[in-house]
Amino acid sequence: MATSLSAQGPFGGFFSAKGEGSVTASYTLSRYDAFYLGEEKTEGVPAHDEISQNIYSLYAKYGITDDVTLVAILPYISASGDNMPDPVNGESKVSGLQDVSLWAKYRPFSAGFTGGRLDGLAAVGITVPGGYEPNGILSLGNGAFATDLKIGGHLNLDSGLFATAIGGYTLRGKSSSDLANFTNVEFDVPNSTNLLGKIGFASSSFYVEAWVYNQNTTDARDITDADFGGRFPETEVDFTSIGASVYVPVSTNLGLSIGYGTTIDGRNVGDASYFSGGVTLKFGR
């Protein structure tokens, strides 16, 4: 049930040139003391009152060609809850490798015009879960293998202003639990649609963006349903988040970034806000 702080995925409108790449190490701190039970926002997270998350991530990308970029994301999460242990998995603190994601991003066309350029975007990604327990309020994720498809467009003006719009669909498999009450039970983890919009400015001196992200889960259940039965991976997790980030190059091959994001609406999800910081090392041509 951990809120996905990498919900935007690897997706933006910019591509790495052929033979160029980068590796970003980042740290994110998230806390939330309110929770959407169904669609109703309540103060205090069930059982835990407040949940804190420390996320350490590696994000790598490399340009196979000027129009194809490969991306890998490796997040490690440590999460803890206050008050009572989790009523489902009995834990007050969990940590481990979350979900490893591998992506291929493609630019199918690029159309120039006076003052700018419009690029097409398409991507396919797979997500492989770590070996964590997926069932519980305090969990690192839903524990399911996932396949993502995304399409969109990126408008880049010669002035440095840009705008990106992307839509996607996430197809998830099943997950299972090691808990005694759920032995030999498979969870049908729901699929979801997602939308991402960005506006910003990019130059050789700095990069800044503001974004909005929405996830809508399909064919799932609310925590408040009478037949819910503690099957957390099958929960309908919907949310809308907004945020902003800034990247500043320190040298040709080194840069620093900061970011902020917050949930503005949700369903069966924590009302989370987070701060992040990162260091990027570039390599290649």
QUIWO-V148145 format. One record per residue. N is the residue number from 1. RES is the residue in three letters. SS is DSSP state (h for helix, s for strand, l for the rest). PSI is psi in radians with two decimals (none if undefined). OMEGA is omega in radians with two decimals (NA if undefined). Layout:
n=N res=RES ss=SS psi=PSI omega=OMEGA
n=N res=RES ss=SS psi=PSI omega=OMEGA
This chain:
n=1 res=MET ss=l psi=0.08 omega=3.12
n=2 res=ALA ss=l psi=2.30 omega=3.07
n=3 res=THR ss=l psi=2.34 omega=-3.12
n=4 res=SER ss=l psi=1.86 omega=3.14
n=5 res=LEU ss=l psi=-0.19 omega=3.05
n=6 res=SER ss=l psi=0.56 omega=-3.05
n=7 res=ALA ss=l psi=-0.53 omega=3.12
n=8 res=GLN ss=l psi=-0.31 omega=-3.10
n=9 res=GLY ss=l psi=-2.71 omega=-3.08
n=10 res=PRO ss=l psi=0.17 omega=-2.78
n=11 res=PHE ss=l psi=2.16 omega=2.94
n=12 res=GLY ss=l psi=3.13 omega=-3.07
n=13 res=GLY ss=l psi=-0.11 omega=-3.08
n=14 res=PHE ss=l psi=2.52 omega=-3.12
n=15 res=PHE ss=l psi=2.65 omega=2.98
n=16 res=SER ss=l psi=2.42 omega=3.07
n=17 res=ALA ss=l psi=2.77 omega=-3.14
n=18 res=LYS ss=l psi=2.24 omega=3.11
n=19 res=GLY ss=l psi=-0.03 omega=3.13
n=20 res=GLU ss=l psi=2.61 omega=3.13
n=21 res=GLY ss=s psi=-3.10 omega=3.13
n=22 res=SER ss=s psi=2.75 omega=3.03
n=23 res=VAL ss=s psi=2.24 omega=3.13
n=24 res=THR ss=s psi=2.21 omega=2.99
n=25 res=ALA ss=s psi=2.23 omega=-3.07
n=26 res=SER ss=s psi=2.75 omega=3.05
n=27 res=TYR ss=s psi=2.35 omega=3.13
n=28 res=THR ss=s psi=2.33 omega=3.07
n=29 res=LEU ss=s psi=2.19 omega=3.14
n=30 res=SER ss=s psi=2.46 omega=3.03
n=31 res=ARG ss=s psi=2.55 omega=2.98
n=32 res=TYR ss=s psi=2.41 omega=3.12
n=33 res=ASP ss=l psi=0.36 omega=3.02
n=34 res=ALA ss=s psi=2.69 omega=-3.00
n=35 res=PHE ss=s psi=2.48 omega=3.05
n=36 res=TYR ss=s psi=1.82 omega=3.02
n=37 res=LEU ss=s psi=1.85 omega=-2.88
n=38 res=GLY ss=l psi=-2.27 omega=3.12
n=39 res=GLU ss=l psi=0.03 omega=-3.10
n=40 res=GLU ss=s psi=2.15 omega=3.12
n=41 res=LYS ss=s psi=2.23 omega=-3.12
n=42 res=THR ss=s psi=2.60 omega=3.08
n=43 res=GLU ss=s psi=2.36 omega=-3.12
n=44 res=GLY ss=l psi=2.31 omega=3.06
n=45 res=VAL ss=s psi=2.37 omega=3.14
n=46 res=PRO ss=l psi=2.24 omega=3.13
n=47 res=ALA ss=l psi=-0.74 omega=-2.97
n=48 res=HIS ss=l psi=-0.29 omega=-3.04
n=49 res=ASP ss=s psi=-1.01 omega=3.12
n=50 res=GLU ss=l psi=2.46 omega=3.08
n=51 res=ILE ss=s psi=2.34 omega=3.08
n=52 res=SER ss=s psi=2.47 omega=3.13
n=53 res=GLN ss=s psi=2.34 omega=2.98
n=54 res=ASN ss=s psi=2.09 omega=-3.06
n=55 res=ILE ss=s psi=2.19 omega=3.09
n=56 res=TYR ss=s psi=2.14 omega=-3.01
n=57 res=SER ss=s psi=2.56 omega=2.92
n=58 res=LEU ss=s psi=2.27 omega=-3.11
n=59 res=TYR ss=s psi=2.05 omega=-3.09
n=60 res=ALA ss=s psi=2.47 omega=3.07
n=61 res=LYS ss=s psi=2.67 omega=-3.09
n=62 res=TYR ss=s psi=2.38 omega=3.14
n=63 res=GLY ss=s psi=1.90 omega=3.05
n=64 res=ILE ss=s psi=-0.79 omega=2.96
n=65 res=THR ss=s psi=3.14 omega=3.09
n=66 res=ASP ss=l psi=-0.34 omega=-3.07
n=67 res=ASP ss=l psi=0.03 omega=3.13
n=68 res=VAL ss=s psi=2.12 omega=3.11
n=69 res=THR ss=s psi=2.29 omega=3.05
n=70 res=LEU ss=s psi=2.48 omega=-3.08
n=71 res=VAL ss=s psi=2.43 omega=3.03
n=72 res=ALA ss=s psi=2.42 omega=-3.14
n=73 res=ILE ss=s psi=2.24 omega=-3.09
n=74 res=LEU ss=s psi=1.76 omega=-3.11
n=75 res=PRO ss=s psi=2.41 omega=3.02
n=76 res=TYR ss=s psi=2.25 omega=-3.04
n=77 res=ILE ss=s psi=2.38 omega=2.95
n=78 res=SER ss=s psi=2.08 omega=-3.08
n=79 res=ALA ss=s psi=2.45 omega=3.13
n=80 res=SER ss=s psi=2.59 omega=3.11
n=81 res=GLY ss=s psi=2.55 omega=3.07
n=82 res=ASP ss=l psi=3.03 omega=3.03
n=83 res=ASN ss=l psi=-2.13 omega=-3.01
n=84 res=MET ss=l psi=2.71 omega=2.96
n=85 res=PRO ss=l psi=2.78 omega=3.11
n=86 res=ASP ss=l psi=2.23 omega=-3.09
n=87 res=PRO ss=l psi=-0.26 omega=-3.13
n=88 res=VAL ss=l psi=-0.94 omega=-3.08
n=89 res=ASN ss=l psi=-0.04 omega=3.04
n=90 res=GLY ss=l psi=0.19 omega=-3.06
n=91 res=GLU ss=l psi=2.58 omega=2.99
n=92 res=SER ss=l psi=-0.22 omega=3.11
n=93 res=LYS ss=s psi=2.36 omega=3.09
n=94 res=VAL ss=s psi=2.63 omega=3.10
n=95 res=SER ss=s psi=2.72 omega=3.10
n=96 res=GLY ss=s psi=3.10 omega=3.07
n=97 res=LEU ss=s psi=2.24 omega=-3.12
n=98 res=GLN ss=l psi=-1.93 omega=-3.06
n=99 res=ASP ss=s psi=2.12 omega=3.11
n=100 res=VAL ss=s psi=2.23 omega=-3.10
n=101 res=SER ss=s psi=2.38 omega=3.08
n=102 res=LEU ss=s psi=2.30 omega=-3.03
n=103 res=TRP ss=s psi=2.64 omega=2.90
n=104 res=ALA ss=s psi=2.13 omega=-3.10
n=105 res=LYS ss=s psi=2.36 omega=-3.00
n=106 res=TYR ss=s psi=2.45 omega=3.04
n=107 res=ARG ss=l psi=1.75 omega=-3.05
n=108 res=PRO ss=l psi=-0.42 omega=3.10
n=109 res=PHE ss=l psi=2.78 omega=3.06
n=110 res=SER ss=s psi=2.07 omega=-3.07
n=111 res=ALA ss=s psi=1.98 omega=3.12
n=112 res=GLY ss=s psi=2.65 omega=3.05
n=113 res=PHE ss=s psi=2.98 omega=-3.12
n=114 res=THR ss=l psi=2.00 omega=3.11
n=115 res=GLY ss=l psi=0.03 omega=-3.14
n=116 res=GLY ss=s psi=-2.84 omega=-3.06
n=117 res=ARG ss=s psi=2.52 omega=3.05
n=118 res=LEU ss=s psi=2.15 omega=3.14
n=119 res=ASP ss=s psi=2.48 omega=2.95
n=120 res=GLY ss=s psi=2.67 omega=-3.13
n=121 res=LEU ss=s psi=2.44 omega=3.03
n=122 res=ALA ss=s psi=2.57 omega=-3.13
n=123 res=ALA ss=s psi=2.64 omega=2.99
n=124 res=VAL ss=s psi=2.44 omega=-3.12
n=125 res=GLY ss=s psi=2.69 omega=3.02
n=126 res=ILE ss=s psi=2.56 omega=3.13
n=127 res=THR ss=s psi=2.20 omega=-3.13
n=128 res=VAL ss=s psi=2.11 omega=-3.09
n=129 res=PRO ss=s psi=2.64 omega=2.99
n=130 res=GLY ss=l psi=-3.08 omega=-3.06
n=131 res=GLY ss=l psi=0.66 omega=-3.11
n=132 res=TYR ss=l psi=2.89 omega=3.03
n=133 res=GLU ss=l psi=2.07 omega=-3.04
n=134 res=PRO ss=l psi=-0.19 omega=-3.01
n=135 res=ASN ss=l psi=2.12 omega=3.11
n=136 res=GLY ss=l psi=2.84 omega=3.04
n=137 res=ILE ss=l psi=-0.75 omega=3.11
n=138 res=LEU ss=l psi=1.63 omega=-3.13
n=139 res=SER ss=l psi=2.73 omega=-3.10
n=140 res=LEU ss=l psi=-0.27 omega=-3.12
n=141 res=GLY ss=l psi=-2.98 omega=-3.09
n=142 res=ASN ss=l psi=-0.12 omega=3.03
n=143 res=GLY ss=l psi=0.30 omega=-3.07
n=144 res=ALA ss=l psi=2.51 omega=2.94
n=145 res=PHE ss=l psi=2.45 omega=-3.09
n=146 res=ALA ss=s psi=2.61 omega=3.02
n=147 res=THR ss=s psi=2.29 omega=-3.11
n=148 res=ASP ss=s psi=2.44 omega=3.01
n=149 res=LEU ss=s psi=2.34 omega=-3.12
n=150 res=LYS ss=s psi=2.54 omega=3.02
n=151 res=ILE ss=s psi=2.70 omega=3.13
n=152 res=GLY ss=s psi=-2.87 omega=-3.13
n=153 res=GLY ss=s psi=2.73 omega=-3.11
n=154 res=HIS ss=s psi=2.09 omega=3.11
n=155 res=LEU ss=s psi=2.13 omega=-3.09
n=156 res=ASN ss=s psi=2.03 omega=-3.13
n=157 res=LEU ss=s psi=2.67 omega=-3.14
n=158 res=ASP ss=l psi=-0.40 omega=3.12
n=159 res=SER ss=l psi=-0.25 omega=-3.08
n=160 res=GLY ss=l psi=-0.28 omega=3.09
n=161 res=LEU ss=s psi=2.53 omega=3.10
n=162 res=PHE ss=s psi=2.80 omega=3.06
n=163 res=ALA ss=s psi=2.44 omega=-3.10
n=164 res=THR ss=s psi=2.38 omega=3.06
n=165 res=ALA ss=s psi=2.26 omega=-3.04
n=166 res=ILE ss=s psi=2.39 omega=3.02
n=167 res=GLY ss=s psi=2.61 omega=-3.10
n=168 res=GLY ss=s psi=2.97 omega=3.09
n=169 res=TYR ss=s psi=2.32 omega=3.14
n=170 res=THR ss=s psi=2.10 omega=3.12
n=171 res=LEU ss=s psi=2.05 omega=-3.07
n=172 res=ARG ss=s psi=2.60 omega=3.08
n=173 res=GLY ss=l psi=-2.70 omega=-3.13
n=174 res=LYS ss=s psi=2.80 omega=3.02
n=175 res=SER ss=s psi=2.91 omega=-3.12
n=176 res=SER ss=s psi=2.88 omega=-3.07
n=177 res=SER ss=l psi=2.62 omega=3.04
n=178 res=ASP ss=l psi=0.03 omega=-3.11
n=179 res=LEU ss=l psi=2.54 omega=-3.04
n=180 res=ALA ss=h psi=-0.69 omega=-3.08
n=181 res=ASN ss=h psi=-0.19 omega=-3.08
n=182 res=PHE ss=h psi=0.38 omega=3.11
n=183 res=THR ss=l psi=2.36 omega=3.13
n=184 res=ASN ss=l psi=0.37 omega=3.07
n=185 res=VAL ss=l psi=2.29 omega=3.04
n=186 res=GLU ss=s psi=2.34 omega=3.13
n=187 res=PHE ss=s psi=2.36 omega=3.05
n=188 res=ASP ss=s psi=1.62 omega=-3.09
n=189 res=VAL ss=l psi=2.22 omega=-3.01
n=190 res=PRO ss=l psi=2.65 omega=3.02
n=191 res=ASN ss=l psi=3.00 omega=3.13
n=192 res=SER ss=s psi=2.69 omega=2.94
n=193 res=THR ss=s psi=2.71 omega=-3.14
n=194 res=ASN ss=s psi=2.56 omega=3.14
n=195 res=LEU ss=s psi=2.41 omega=3.13
n=196 res=LEU ss=s psi=2.30 omega=3.04
n=197 res=GLY ss=s psi=2.42 omega=3.12
n=198 res=LYS ss=s psi=2.53 omega=2.91
n=199 res=ILE ss=s psi=2.60 omega=-3.12
n=200 res=GLY ss=s psi=-2.92 omega=-3.14
n=201 res=PHE ss=s psi=2.34 omega=-3.12
n=202 res=ALA ss=s psi=2.31 omega=3.07
n=203 res=SER ss=l psi=-3.13 omega=3.10
n=204 res=SER ss=l psi=-0.27 omega=-3.08
n=205 res=SER ss=l psi=-0.61 omega=3.12
n=206 res=PHE ss=l psi=2.92 omega=3.12
n=207 res=TYR ss=s psi=2.31 omega=3.10
n=208 res=VAL ss=s psi=2.45 omega=3.13
n=209 res=GLU ss=s psi=2.65 omega=2.94
n=210 res=ALA ss=s psi=2.49 omega=-3.05
n=211 res=TRP ss=s psi=2.76 omega=2.99
n=212 res=VAL ss=s psi=2.38 omega=-3.08
n=213 res=TYR ss=s psi=2.39 omega=3.12
n=214 res=ASN ss=s psi=2.34 omega=3.02
n=215 res=GLN ss=s psi=2.33 omega=3.10
n=216 res=ASN ss=s psi=2.00 omega=-3.10
n=217 res=THR ss=s psi=2.56 omega=-3.11
n=218 res=THR ss=l psi=2.53 omega=3.02
n=219 res=ASP ss=l psi=1.00 omega=-3.11
n=220 res=ALA ss=l psi=-3.09 omega=-3.05
n=221 res=ARG ss=s psi=2.73 omega=3.07
n=222 res=ASP ss=l psi=2.66 omega=3.04
n=223 res=ILE ss=l psi=-0.52 omega=-3.09
n=224 res=THR ss=l psi=-0.08 omega=-3.14
n=225 res=ASP ss=l psi=2.51 omega=-3.11
n=226 res=ALA ss=l psi=-0.53 omega=-3.11
n=227 res=ASP ss=l psi=0.33 omega=-3.09
n=228 res=PHE ss=l psi=-0.87 omega=3.01
n=229 res=GLY ss=l psi=0.41 omega=3.11
n=230 res=GLY ss=l psi=0.39 omega=-3.12
n=231 res=ARG ss=l psi=1.28 omega=-2.99
n=232 res=PHE ss=h psi=-0.62 omega=3.12
n=233 res=PRO ss=h psi=-0.30 omega=-3.13
n=234 res=GLU ss=h psi=0.14 omega=-3.07
n=235 res=THR ss=s psi=2.52 omega=2.97
n=236 res=GLU ss=l psi=1.97 omega=-3.13
n=237 res=VAL ss=l psi=1.78 omega=3.12
n=238 res=ASP ss=s psi=2.53 omega=3.06
n=239 res=PHE ss=s psi=2.76 omega=2.97
n=240 res=THR ss=s psi=2.24 omega=-3.14
n=241 res=SER ss=s psi=2.64 omega=3.02
n=242 res=ILE ss=s psi=2.75 omega=3.13
n=243 res=GLY ss=s psi=-3.10 omega=3.14
n=244 res=ALA ss=s psi=2.70 omega=3.08
n=245 res=SER ss=s psi=2.71 omega=-3.14
n=246 res=VAL ss=s psi=2.38 omega=3.06
n=247 res=TYR ss=s psi=2.30 omega=-3.14
n=248 res=VAL ss=s psi=2.14 omega=3.08
n=249 res=PRO ss=s psi=2.34 omega=3.07
n=250 res=VAL ss=l psi=-0.60 omega=3.08
n=251 res=SER ss=l psi=-3.02 omega=-3.13
n=252 res=THR ss=l psi=-0.62 omega=-3.03
n=253 res=ASN ss=l psi=0.08 omega=-3.06
n=254 res=LEU ss=s psi=2.42 omega=3.11
n=255 res=GLY ss=s psi=2.80 omega=3.14
n=256 res=LEU ss=s psi=2.56 omega=-3.14
n=257 res=SER ss=s psi=2.64 omega=3.00
n=258 res=ILE ss=s psi=2.70 omega=-3.14
n=259 res=GLY ss=s psi=2.82 omega=3.10
n=260 res=TYR ss=s psi=2.49 omega=3.06
n=261 res=GLY ss=s psi=2.68 omega=3.13
n=262 res=THR ss=s psi=2.58 omega=3.08
n=263 res=THR ss=s psi=2.28 omega=3.13
n=264 res=ILE ss=s psi=-0.23 omega=3.09
n=265 res=ASP ss=s psi=2.64 omega=-3.11
n=266 res=GLY ss=s psi=3.10 omega=3.10
n=267 res=ARG ss=s psi=2.08 omega=-3.11
n=268 res=ASN ss=l psi=0.83 omega=-3.09
n=269 res=VAL ss=l psi=2.71 omega=3.10
n=270 res=GLY ss=s psi=2.53 omega=3.09
n=271 res=ASP ss=l psi=1.30 omega=-2.91
n=272 res=ALA ss=l psi=2.58 omega=2.92
n=273 res=SER ss=s psi=2.64 omega=-3.11
n=274 res=TYR ss=s psi=2.69 omega=3.01
n=275 res=PHE ss=s psi=2.52 omega=-3.13
n=276 res=SER ss=s psi=2.74 omega=3.04
n=277 res=GLY ss=s psi=2.59 omega=-3.09
n=278 res=GLY ss=s psi=2.80 omega=3.06
n=279 res=VAL ss=s psi=2.24 omega=-3.09
n=280 res=THR ss=s psi=2.28 omega=3.06
n=281 res=LEU ss=s psi=2.11 omega=3.14
n=282 res=LYS ss=s psi=2.65 omega=-3.14
n=283 res=PHE ss=s psi=2.90 omega=3.09
n=284 res=GLY ss=l psi=-2.64 omega=-3.03
n=285 res=ARG ss=l psi=none omega=NA
